[in-house]
Amino acid sequence: MGIVSIPKRRVQQVKDAVESSDAAKVAAGGALIAGGILLLTGQRRAGIAVSAAGAALMLLTEQETVRTWWEQIPDYVSHLENMVGRMKNSMEEITVTRDNLKQVLTGTGR
C-alpha cells in the first residue's frame, strides 16, 4: 500500500476559490434560472415564488447598483413623458391629415 500525499497548496487553492466566490450571487442567479424554468414548464405559482426570492436576494447583494438605478428613475420618467408627448402630437397630426384626405376623396370639404 502506497502513501499518497496531497499538496497543501492545492487544498488551499480550492479553499480560497470557494471562499472568494460570492455564494449569494450564485444562489440568486440559480433561483432566477430555476424560477424561469418553472414558469416555462407551467408551474406558475412555484416559478413566481422562486423568481421573487431570487430577485430579492439579488437586490440584497447588489444594493449599490439598485441605489444608482433608483436615483436615475426620475430621468427615465421625464424621457418617457417627452416621448409620450411627441407620440401624442404625431397622432394628432396624423388624425388631421387623415380627416383632410377623407374630405378631399369624398368631396365633402370646403
PyMOL commands that set and color helices and strands:
alter all, ss='L'
color gray80, all
select helices_A, chain A and resi 8-20+23-40+44-61+63-106
alter helices_A, ss='H'
color red, helices_A
deselect
rebuild
show_as cartoon
